[in-house]
Amino acid sequence: MTDPLHTDLLDLAQEAARRAGALLRDGRPADLAVAATKSSPIDVVTEMDIAAEKLITGLIAEHRPDDGILGEEGAATEGTSGVRWVIDPLDGTVNYLYGLPTWAVSIAAEQDGETVVGVVTAPMRGETFHAVRGRGAWATGAWDGERRLACRPAAPLEQALVSTGFNYVSDVRAHQADVAQRLIPLLRDIRRGGSAAVDLCDVAAGRLDGYYERGLHPWDLAAGDLIAREAGALTGGRPGERPSGALAVAGTPGVFEPLQRLLEDFGAWHD
């Protein structure tokens, strides 16, 4: 049965993502510059990341003032309703800074600690992905109406197209490059898109066979992880664990387990 609360959360997440996506797409200044850095000098924040998060959190507070919020750019409230929003106002900031199209707004809603709604909008691709737990994953874009998403049919690992990302801390990046070098001969190829949320949605849409990354935060993967799972993909971290900052893996049923085993063997995770 459809939970009316989940429908309401989806509607609010879609509206917030739509407004923030329009702000980022249409409001990007020609002289956009770095406003701050985080983990390293190349891990950047722009004024538009901050503006988009303020827009999203303001809309949520207006409609659901008792909910908790966790946002990449500092928004953090506990809430009392049992619902928490996990927000990445601009996933793929470096792409956005350089004018590359692969960036997204990612908004997830958790109920009692479990993700129940996920929305990812990629304005420069003209696509929005969404999922409600137990109700499948869907997208709107260049086609008419909504399209139900399904991950690709199972393929052997050697025919898999897999995406990944790299950390902004130099020694972590070096280790990730070593892992990728060992993986490349065992796969069809590796891609690096620059947005974890978009990569997870591309697994859901059948555009990738798999994805993995070390060092993600909850806001990077909350919405995309649900969308991928609702499209039939498998997701996890190290064997037997859920996706986390140590490791996040997603893939079609035929790719997920062998990819996860290789990543464990290659030490792609960290404590």
N, C-alpha and C positions, 0 to 999 in steps of 0.2 A: 504494500500500500504506500501511496505517496504521503510523506510527512509534510504537512503544511509549513512547519518551521523551516525545513530544508528548502522548500520552494521559495519562501520569503528571503532566506539567506542567499539563494542563487540570484534572485532578482536584484537584490542590493549589491551583490558582488559584481554582477554584469553592469549595472549602472555606474558603479564606482570605477570599474576598469574602463568602461567606454569614455567617461569624462576625463580620467587621467590620461588615457591614450590620446585623446584629442588635444589635451593641453600639451603633451610632449611632442606630438606631431606638428601641431600648428604654432606652438609658442616657442619653438627652439630658436634662440637668438643666433644671428649670424656670427657673433663674436663669443659664442659659448666657451667658457673657460672652467678649469678645475676650481671647485670651491673648497675642497678639503681632500685629505688622503687618509687611508685607514691602515691596513696592515703593512703597507710599504709605499714608497713614493709613486708607484705605478698603479696602486689600488685606489681609484679616484672616486670622488663624489662631485656632481655638478649641482648648480643652483636648481636645475630642473628636477633632479632626484628629490630634493627637499620639498619643492613646490608640489610635486605629484603626491608625495606622502601626506602632506598637509591637506590636500584636496580629499584624498581617500579617507583619512581618519576623521576629518570634519564631517563628511557625509555619513559615515558609520555612527559617529557620536550623535548626530542629529536624529537618526532613525532608531538606533539601538544603544542608548547611553549606558546601559548596564553591562555591555559586553567588554571582554578583555581585548587587548590589541598588542601585537608584537610586530614592529616594523623595522626594516633594515636601517633606516636613518634615525632611529632613536625612539620612536613611539613605543611606549611600554606602559600598559595599565592592566591591573589584575582582573577587574570585572567581577560581577556577582551572579551572572546569568547562567554560567556553565558553557557559554559560547566564547571562543577566542578567535580573533582574526589574525592571520599571519600574512604579512604584506611585503612584497618587494615592489616598490613603486616604479623601478626601472632596472630590470634585469638585463644586463648587457650594456652597462654604462660606457665602457670604452668604445664599443661599436657606435653608440649614440654620439659620443664626443667626436668621433671621426666621420660621422655621417654615413656609417654603414647601416643597412636596414634590419639586421638581426638583433632586435631588442624587444622587450615585452614588459607589460604590466602583469604581475602575478598576485592573485588574491585568493586565499583559502580561508574557509571557516571550519573550526574544530568545535565539536560538541563533546564535552566530557573527555577531552584528550584525543579524540579520534577525528580525523579529517572527514568531513561530510560533504563539503562543497569546494570545488576548485574552478577558477576562471583564469585563463591566460589570454591576453589580447596582444597581438603583434601588429600594430597599426600600419607599418610600412609594407607588410605582406597582405594587409587587408583581411586578416583572419582572426577569429576569436574561438577559443576552445573552452568547453566547459564540461563538468561532470558533477553528478550528485551520487553519493554512495548507493550502489545497488540499482542505479538507473541508466548505466551506460555512459559513454563519452560521446560528445557531439561537437561539431564545428560549423561555423558559418564563414563564408569566404566568397570566392569567385563563382561558386555554383549557386543554384537556386535553393533557397531555404536552408534548413539544417541538414547536415549529413552525419549519420552515425559513423563513428570511428571504429576501426578494427586494425590491430597490428598485423604485420605481414605474416603469411604462412611460414611455418617453421622451415628454416634453412640450415644446412650444416655450417659450422663455425667458419670454415674456410671460404664460404660464400657470403659472409656477413659484412654489412657496412655498419661500422660502429663509430659513434661520436664520443668525444671527450672534451675536457677543459683543463686549463692549467692554472695553478695558484699564482698569486702575486709575490710570494716570498721566494727568493732566488734558490735556496737549497731545496725547497719542496718542488719547485719547477724542474730542477735538474733531475730529481728522482723520478718525477712523472715522465720526463722525456725518456729516461732509461726504460721505464715500463712500456711506453708506447713503442719504442724501438724493438722491444722483444715481441710485442703483440703483432706488429704490422705484417711480418711474414706468415702469420697464422690466420689472417683475415682477408676479405676482399680488399678493404681499405679502411682508413681512419679519416674522420672529418673533425674539424674544430670550428664550431659555429660561434661561440662566444656568449651564449645564453643557455643556462641549464634548463630554464622553463621551456624555451622553444625546443630544445633537444628532446626533452621528455614528451612534449606534444607531437614531435615528429616521429617518435617511436609509436605513439598512439595512432598516428595517421598512416602508418605503413611506409614512411619515408626513410626510416632507419631500422636496422635489425637490432641494434643495441646501443647503449650509452653507459658510460661510467665516469665518475669523477671523485676525487678526494678533496676534502676541505669545504664542502658545501655547508650552508647554514639552513635552518628550518625554512626561512622565507624563500630560499632558492628553489626548494624542491616540493614544498607542501602541496601546492595546486597541481603541478605537473605530475607528481607521483600518483595522485588520485586519478588524473585523466588517463595516464598510461595504464594503470591497473584496470580501470573501467573499460578500456579498449581491448583487454585480454592479455596485456603484457604482464610479465612477472617483474617484481621489484624487490630489492633487498640491499643489504650491506655486505659485511663479511658473512660467510656461510652460517645460516641459522639466525641472523640478526636483521633488524630493520634498517632501512637507509639512515645514514647518519653522517656527521662530519668526517668520520674515519673513512667511510666509503659509501657511495651510492651507486647501485647498478640497476639497470632496467634492460629488458630484452624480450624478444619473442620467446615462447616456450622452448623452442629448439636451441636458442642461443644463450639464454640467461644462465643456465647452470654451467655449461663449459666455460663461458666467459668469466663467471664468478670464480670458478676453480682456478683458472689461469691467473686472475688478479690476486687471489690469495697466495698462490705459489710465487708470484713475482713480487709480493710485498707491496702491492699498490695502496694498502691501507696504512693508517697510522694510529697510534694509541691516543 
